[in-house]
Amino acid sequence: MIKIQKIIDYILQELKERKAIDPIAIDVKNLSSFTDFLIIASMDSERGVKALYENLNERLKKELKISTKTDGHSSPSWIIIDTGDIMIHLFHKKTREYYNLESLWNNKK
């Protein structure tokens, strides 16, 4: 089993290589019962969000052998990839600004 920090580092590196906007990881294990970490990133277009999702989801499954559940891929302004320990939120830039998940979770610490 790959350590969770290595998975987070891998995901953040993939997001940066794919030119995702401001990818961040937030530790929520003391705040949440449904996941330990949130990763949030965005793109300038829905096409970019969908491409980012398709690439990352495929790499998680094939390269890291991680089972994922997804939601939102039919309307790609906000797509979620759930690995259990890590929940990845891929946003269109304007949708990310509107929901501002970073501030919701950072204010709870």
C-alpha positions in Angstrom: 0.0 0.0 0.0 1.3 3.4 -1.0 1.5 5.9 1.9 -1.1 8.7 1.7 1.4 11.5 1.6 3.0 10.0 -1.5 -0.4 9.7 -3.2 -1.1 13.4 -2.4 2.3 14.4 -3.7 1.7 12.4 -6.9 -1.7 14.0 -7.4 -0.5 17.5 -6.8 2.4 16.9 -9.3 0.0 15.6 -11.9 -2.2 18.6 -11.5 0.7 21.0 -11.8 2.0 19.2 -14.9 -1.5 19.5 -16.5 -1.5 23.2 -15.8 -4.2 23.1 -13.1 -4.8 26.4 -11.4 -3.7 26.7 -7.7 -3.8 23.0 -6.7 -3.9 22.6 -2.9 -4.2 19.9 -0.4 -6.1 20.4 2.9 -5.8 18.0 5.9 -9.3 17.5 7.2 -9.0 14.2 9.1 -9.7 15.9 12.5 -12.7 17.8 11.0 -14.4 15.3 8.7 -15.8 11.8 9.0 -15.9 11.1 5.2 -12.3 11.8 4.2 -8.8 12.7 5.5 -7.7 15.1 2.8 -9.2 17.4 0.2 -7.4 18.3 -2.9 -8.7 21.3 -4.8 -7.7 22.5 -8.3 -9.3 24.3 -11.2 -9.1 25.1 -14.9 -10.2 28.0 -17.1 -12.7 25.9 -19.1 -15.1 23.0 -18.7 -13.2 21.1 -21.4 -10.0 21.6 -19.3 -11.8 20.3 -16.2 -13.0 17.2 -18.0 -9.6 16.5 -19.5 -8.0 17.0 -16.1 -10.5 14.6 -14.5 -10.1 11.9 -17.3 -6.3 12.0 -17.0 -6.1 12.0 -13.3 -8.7 9.3 -12.7 -7.1 7.0 -15.3 -3.6 7.5 -13.7 -4.9 6.8 -10.2 -6.5 3.5 -11.4 -3.8 2.3 -13.7 -0.6 3.5 -12.1 -1.4 3.6 -8.4 -4.1 0.8 -8.5 -6.5 3.0 -6.5 -10.2 2.4 -6.8 -12.2 5.7 -7.3 -15.7 6.9 -7.3 -16.6 10.0 -9.3 -19.4 12.5 -9.5 -20.1 15.4 -11.8 -18.4 14.3 -15.0 -21.6 14.9 -17.0 -21.5 18.6 -16.1 -17.8 19.4 -15.8 -17.9 22.7 -13.8 -17.2 20.6 -10.7 -16.0 17.0 -10.8 -15.2 15.0 -7.7 -12.9 12.0 -7.6 -13.2 10.1 -4.3 -10.5 7.6 -3.2 -11.8 7.2 0.3 -8.9 8.9 2.1 -8.6 11.7 -0.4 -11.4 13.6 -2.1 -10.3 15.5 -5.2 -12.4 18.5 -6.3 -11.8 19.7 -9.9 -13.5 23.0 -10.6 -14.1 25.5 -13.4 -12.3 28.6 -12.2 -15.5 30.6 -11.7 -17.3 27.7 -9.9 -14.3 27.3 -7.5 -14.5 31.1 -6.7 -18.2 30.8 -6.1 -18.1 27.9 -3.7 -14.7 28.8 -2.1 -14.2 25.4 -0.4 -10.7 26.4 0.8 -12.1 29.1 3.1 -14.9 26.7 4.4 -12.3 24.1 5.5 -9.5 26.4 6.5 -11.8 28.4 8.8 -12.6 25.2 10.8 -9.0 24.6 11.9 
